[in-house]
Amino acid sequence: MIRRHLYISGQVQGVYYRQSTAQMAAQIGGLSGWVRNLPDGRVEALIEGPAAAVERLIGWCHQGPSLAQVEHIDIQAETPSGDLRPFGAHY
C-alpha cells in the first residue's frame, strides 16, 4: 500500500477533471481517496491503495480527460493510514 498527495496544475478546472479522475479510480479499483478543486486553479488529489493501482491512476492524471491540459503534477509521498473512504470526488 502506498499513499500519494497530488497537486495538478494547468487547465484542469471546468474540464471534468475531478469527475473523470474519480471514474478512472473506480475503474482501476482498490483505491481510496478524494479529488477537489483548489481556489488557485489547481486540482488536489489524495490517493491510497496498492502501488500498481496508485501509479496507474497517477499516470492517467498526467493526461487527464480530453479537455484538460496538464502542465505539472507535484507528487508527495505520504505514509498510508487506511483512513480514507473508497475513492470519490469531493465538491
C-alpha positions in Angstrom: 0.0 0.0 0.0 1.2 3.5 -0.8 -0.3 7.0 -0.4 0.3 10.0 -2.7 -0.8 13.6 -2.5 -1.1 15.3 -5.9 -1.3 18.9 -6.9 -2.2 19.2 -10.6 -1.7 22.4 -12.4 -2.7 23.6 -15.9 -6.2 23.8 -17.5 -7.7 21.3 -15.0 -10.8 23.1 -13.7 -14.0 23.3 -15.7 -13.0 20.3 -17.9 -14.4 17.4 -15.8 -11.0 16.6 -14.4 -12.4 15.7 -10.9 -15.2 13.6 -12.2 -13.0 11.8 -14.7 -10.4 11.1 -12.1 -13.0 9.6 -9.7 -14.4 7.5 -12.6 -10.9 6.3 -13.5 -10.1 5.4 -9.9 -13.3 3.3 -9.7 -12.4 1.6 -13.0 -8.9 0.7 -11.7 -10.4 -0.5 -8.4 -8.9 -0.9 -5.0 -8.2 2.8 -4.4 -9.3 5.1 -1.6 -9.1 8.9 -1.6 -10.6 12.1 -3.0 -10.1 14.8 -5.5 -11.1 18.5 -5.3 -10.6 21.9 -6.9 -8.4 24.5 -5.2 -9.1 28.2 -5.3 -5.8 28.9 -7.2 -6.9 26.9 -10.2 -5.1 23.6 -9.4 -6.7 20.3 -8.6 -5.7 18.4 -5.4 -6.0 14.6 -5.0 -5.1 12.2 -2.3 -4.8 8.6 -3.4 -4.1 5.4 -1.3 -4.0 1.8 -2.4 -1.9 -0.9 -3.9 1.2 0.6 -5.5 0.4 -0.6 -9.1 -3.1 0.9 -8.9 -1.9 4.2 -7.5 0.8 4.5 -10.1 -1.7 3.7 -12.9 -4.0 6.5 -11.7 -1.1 8.9 -11.4 -0.1 8.0 -15.0 -3.6 8.8 -16.1 -3.6 12.1 -14.2 -0.7 13.3 -16.3 -3.0 13.5 -19.2 -6.5 13.7 -17.7 -9.7 13.9 -19.7 -9.6 15.1 -23.3 -10.4 18.8 -22.5 -7.6 19.1 -19.8 -4.2 20.5 -20.4 -2.0 19.2 -17.5 1.2 21.3 -17.2 2.7 19.9 -14.0 1.9 17.5 -11.1 3.6 17.9 -7.8 3.6 14.4 -6.1 4.2 14.0 -2.4 4.7 10.6 -0.8 2.8 10.1 2.5 2.5 7.2 4.9 -0.6 5.1 4.2 -3.0 5.3 7.1 -6.1 3.4 5.9 -8.3 6.3 7.0 -9.7 7.2 3.5 -13.1 6.2 2.1 -13.3 4.4 -1.3 -12.4 6.9 -4.0 -14.9 9.6 -4.8 -14.9 13.2 -5.8 -15.3 16.0 -3.1 -17.0 19.0 -4.4 
